[in-house]
Amino acid sequence: MMNKGSKVLSPTGYLEVWKVYPDGERELYWEDNNVITSGLGVGLAHLFSGSGSNNIVDYQILNFQVGTSGNESNFGASTFELSGPLTLAEYQTVGSELLIEDFNPIANGVVDGTTRSFPRILYTNIHKVNPTCVRFTLVIDRYSANDISPTTLELNEIGLFMRNPRGLTPPSPILVAYRPHTGIRKTSAFSLVYRWSIQW
């Protein structure tokens, strides 16, 4: 039961995918609403109940993943992982500027036994748009995630992760927002920029 005057959180999100070329030209490739997953509720439950981490940084959205197996007809709030997340070697092609961290994420309520790679979201790429909206700018630079083999593979899914709501060592991120999108073959001809706005 909620107290009078309290507000139910109903977060929503919107995702834009941009190609950015070396000469500064920008091309909007894809845009649509995203899905806020149940992982966000899990993380906030740990925060408000005092049952998780004692460090507020662990409840921040500081990592993301991109992948190659997104399915626009099969995703929703219960999605807890990317279908085909990139490996460290796939992110870090020659000249890559990405900061990659390897963690065992929380997947379907348990810590996954498989180590996954997560690009870090720089604090300079997190902006408060207004009192109820935060925008994350996720950059796959020109030299990262290029020409993934086999050549039929395209980047077509992305997820945002809360850093470490259980306060584990090492950290175990949890998926809080997800979206498959139209596939794109990443090359060194452009950077791929995801502009992801979360509205509370």
C-alpha positions as CSV (number, residue, x, y, z in Angstrom):
1,M,0.0,0.0,0.0
2,M,1.3,3.4,-0.9
3,N,1.2,6.5,1.3
4,K,-0.8,9.4,0.1
5,G,1.2,11.5,-2.3
6,S,3.7,8.8,-3.1
7,K,4.5,8.1,-6.7
8,V,4.8,4.8,-8.5
9,L,7.9,4.6,-10.6
10,S,7.1,3.8,-14.2
11,P,10.4,4.3,-16.1
12,T,10.4,4.4,-19.9
13,G,13.2,4.7,-22.4
14,Y,14.0,5.7,-25.9
15,L,17.0,4.6,-28.0
16,E,18.6,6.2,-31.0
17,V,21.4,4.6,-33.1
18,W,23.7,6.9,-35.0
19,K,26.5,6.4,-37.5
20,V,29.2,9.1,-37.0
21,Y,31.8,9.6,-39.6
22,P,35.4,11.0,-39.2
23,D,34.4,14.2,-41.0
24,G,31.7,14.9,-38.4
25,E,28.7,13.8,-40.6
26,R,26.0,12.1,-38.6
27,E,23.4,9.6,-39.8
28,L,20.4,8.5,-37.7
29,Y,20.3,4.8,-38.5
30,W,17.5,3.6,-36.2
31,E,15.3,4.8,-33.3
32,D,12.4,3.4,-31.2
33,N,11.2,2.9,-27.6
34,N,13.2,0.4,-25.5
35,V,12.1,-2.1,-22.8
36,I,12.9,-1.5,-19.1
37,T,13.6,-5.0,-17.8
38,S,12.7,-6.6,-14.4
39,G,16.4,-6.3,-13.5
40,L,15.8,-2.6,-12.7
41,G,13.1,-3.5,-10.2
42,V,15.5,-6.1,-8.6
43,G,18.2,-3.6,-8.3
44,L,16.0,-0.9,-6.8
45,A,14.5,-3.5,-4.4
46,H,18.0,-4.2,-3.1
47,L,18.6,-0.4,-2.7
48,F,15.4,0.4,-0.9
49,S,15.4,-2.7,1.3
50,G,19.0,-2.3,2.3
51,S,19.6,-5.9,1.3
52,G,22.3,-5.3,-1.4
53,S,25.4,-3.1,-1.7
54,N,26.1,-0.3,0.7
55,N,27.8,1.7,-2.1
56,I,25.5,3.9,-4.1
57,V,27.8,3.6,-7.1
58,D,26.8,0.0,-7.4
59,Y,23.3,1.1,-8.3
60,Q,24.4,3.3,-11.1
61,I,24.1,2.2,-14.8
62,L,27.8,2.1,-15.7
63,N,28.1,-0.7,-18.2
64,F,26.5,-1.9,-21.5
65,Q,26.8,-4.7,-24.0
66,V,26.1,-5.0,-27.7
67,G,25.3,-8.3,-29.5
68,T,24.5,-10.1,-32.7
69,S,21.5,-12.3,-32.0
70,G,18.7,-9.8,-31.1
71,N,15.1,-10.8,-32.1
72,E,12.6,-8.1,-32.4
73,S,9.7,-10.6,-32.0
74,N,11.1,-12.1,-28.8
75,F,12.0,-9.7,-26.0
76,G,10.3,-8.0,-23.1
77,A,10.5,-7.0,-19.5
78,S,11.5,-10.5,-18.5
79,T,14.6,-10.4,-20.7
80,F,17.7,-10.9,-18.5
81,E,20.6,-11.2,-20.9
82,L,21.6,-10.4,-24.5
83,S,21.1,-13.3,-26.9
84,G,24.6,-13.0,-28.5
85,P,26.8,-10.6,-26.6
86,L,30.2,-9.8,-28.1
87,T,33.4,-11.3,-26.6
88,L,36.4,-9.3,-25.6
89,A,38.2,-10.1,-28.8
90,E,35.2,-9.0,-30.9
91,Y,35.0,-5.7,-29.0
92,Q,38.7,-5.0,-29.1
93,T,39.6,-5.1,-32.8
94,V,42.8,-3.3,-33.8
95,G,43.1,0.2,-32.4
96,S,40.0,-0.2,-30.1
97,E,39.5,2.7,-27.6
98,L,36.9,0.9,-25.5
99,L,37.4,0.3,-21.8
100,I,36.3,-3.3,-21.3
101,E,35.5,-5.0,-17.9
102,D,35.0,-8.7,-17.5
103,F,32.3,-9.8,-15.0
104,N,29.9,-12.6,-14.2
105,P,26.5,-10.9,-14.6
106,I,23.3,-11.8,-12.7
107,A,21.1,-13.7,-15.1
108,N,17.6,-15.0,-14.3
109,G,18.3,-14.4,-10.6
110,V,21.6,-16.1,-10.2
111,V,25.2,-15.1,-10.9
112,D,26.2,-16.5,-14.3
113,G,29.1,-18.9,-14.3
114,T,30.3,-17.5,-17.7
115,T,32.5,-14.4,-17.6
116,R,31.2,-11.7,-20.0
117,S,32.7,-8.6,-21.4
118,F,31.2,-5.2,-20.7
119,P,32.2,-1.8,-22.1
120,R,32.3,0.9,-19.4
121,I,30.1,4.0,-19.7
122,L,32.2,7.0,-19.0
123,Y,30.7,9.5,-16.5
124,T,31.2,12.2,-19.1
125,N,28.7,10.3,-21.3
126,I,25.9,10.4,-18.7
127,H,23.8,13.5,-18.7
128,K,20.8,14.7,-16.7
129,V,18.5,16.1,-19.4
130,N,15.9,17.3,-16.9
131,P,14.9,16.3,-13.3
132,T,13.3,13.1,-14.5
133,C,15.4,12.1,-17.5
134,V,19.0,10.8,-17.9
135,R,20.7,10.2,-21.3
136,F,23.5,7.7,-21.8
137,T,25.8,8.2,-24.8
138,L,27.3,4.8,-25.6
139,V,30.1,4.9,-28.2
140,I,31.5,2.0,-30.2
141,D,34.5,3.9,-31.7
142,R,35.8,3.5,-35.3
143,Y,38.3,0.9,-34.3
144,S,36.0,-1.3,-32.1
145,A,33.8,-4.3,-33.0
146,N,34.8,-4.2,-36.7
147,D,34.2,-6.9,-39.3
148,I,33.1,-9.6,-36.8
149,S,33.4,-13.1,-38.3
150,P,31.5,-14.6,-39.9
151,T,30.6,-11.8,-42.2
152,T,26.9,-12.5,-41.8
153,L,26.9,-11.2,-38.2
154,E,25.6,-7.7,-37.6
155,L,25.2,-5.8,-34.4
156,N,21.5,-5.9,-33.6
157,E,20.9,-5.7,-29.8
158,I,22.1,-3.6,-26.9
159,G,21.6,-3.6,-23.1
160,L,22.2,-1.3,-20.2
161,F,23.5,-2.8,-16.9
162,M,23.3,-1.7,-13.3
163,R,26.8,-2.0,-11.9
164,N,26.6,-4.3,-8.9
165,P,23.3,-4.2,-6.9
166,R,24.2,-7.2,-4.6
167,G,27.5,-5.6,-3.6
168,L,29.5,-8.7,-4.8
169,T,33.3,-8.9,-5.3
170,P,34.0,-8.9,-8.1
171,P,30.9,-6.9,-9.3
172,S,28.0,-8.7,-10.9
173,P,26.0,-6.4,-13.2
174,I,22.3,-6.9,-13.9
175,L,20.4,-6.0,-17.2
176,V,18.0,-3.0,-16.6
177,A,17.1,-2.0,-20.2
178,Y,17.3,-3.8,-23.5
179,R,16.5,-3.4,-27.2
180,P,17.1,-5.4,-30.4
181,H,17.4,-3.2,-33.4
182,T,17.9,-3.4,-37.2
183,G,21.2,-5.1,-37.9
184,I,24.3,-3.0,-38.8
185,R,27.6,-4.2,-40.1
186,K,30.2,-2.3,-38.1
187,T,33.4,-1.1,-39.9
188,S,36.2,1.3,-39.3
189,A,34.4,3.8,-41.6
190,F,32.3,5.1,-38.8
191,S,31.7,5.2,-35.0
192,L,28.4,3.8,-33.7
193,V,26.8,6.0,-31.1
194,Y,23.8,4.9,-29.1
195,R,21.8,7.7,-27.4
196,W,19.7,6.1,-24.7
197,S,17.3,8.2,-22.7
198,I,15.7,6.8,-19.5
199,Q,12.6,8.8,-18.2
200,W,11.4,8.3,-14.6
